[in-house]
Amino acid sequence: MIDEKAMEDYVDQVTAAKMLKITQGRISQLCIQGRFQGAMKIGWSWIIPKVAIENFKPRRRGPRPKSTQNEADRDFLTSAINQADNLKGG
């Protein structure tokens, strides 16, 4: 059992959602994914260490940067050209 002194270092799901300006559902998803170190499920809700919320860094949304995508395309095309050369015997 967690004593009251230790509970001062934790916040509930509702408070965490307000602190990060995201929904309670998203907080649950992040806890399930293990994105908050030390989060614990109690009943239907989560308690999360304040330190974990303060250190939380959201991941970038959207597609990969074009430079990475272009490099992947170039690597794929180079590989295809090399395979075609090998089939021709050249």
SVG drawing of the C-alpha trace seen along z (x, -y; Angstrom):
<svg xmlns="http://www.w3.org/2000/svg" viewBox="-13 -22 42 34">
<polyline fill="none" stroke="black" stroke-width="0.4" points="0.0,0.0 1.2,-3.5 1.4,-5.9 -0.1,-9.4 3.3,-11.1 4.3,-9.2 0.9,-10.0 1.8,-13.7 4.3,-13.0 1.5,-11.6 -1.4,-13.1 -4.6,-11.4 -5.5,-11.0 -7.8,-14.1 -5.1,-16.4 -2.5,-15.0 -4.8,-15.7 -5.3,-19.3 -1.5,-19.8 -0.7,-18.5 -3.8,-19.9 -4.9,-16.6 -7.8,-14.3 -8.1,-11.7 -8.4,-9.0 -5.1,-10.0 -3.5,-9.9 -4.8,-6.3 -3.3,-5.4 0.1,-6.9 0.1,-5.0 -0.7,-1.7 2.2,-2.4 4.5,-3.0 5.2,-6.6 4.9,-7.8 7.6,-6.1 6.2,-4.9 2.5,-5.2 0.2,-2.8 -3.3,-1.7 -5.6,-1.8 -9.1,-0.5 -10.2,-2.1 -7.9,-5.1 -4.2,-5.8 -1.9,-7.7 1.1,-9.3 4.3,-10.7 4.5,-14.5 8.1,-14.1 7.0,-11.9 4.4,-14.5 6.9,-17.4 9.5,-15.4 6.9,-14.2 7.9,-15.1 5.2,-14.6 6.2,-12.9 6.1,-14.8 2.9,-14.3 2.6,-14.0 4.6,-12.4 8.3,-11.8 10.5,-14.7 11.0,-14.8 14.7,-14.4 14.3,-11.0 11.6,-10.0 13.8,-11.0 16.7,-9.0 14.5,-5.9 13.2,-6.4 16.8,-6.8 18.0,-3.7 15.0,-1.7 15.7,-2.9 19.5,-2.2 18.7,1.3 16.3,2.0 18.8,0.7 21.5,3.0 19.2,6.0 18.3,5.2 22.0,5.0 22.7,8.3 19.9,10.0 21.3,8.6 24.7,9.9 26.3,6.5"/>
</svg>
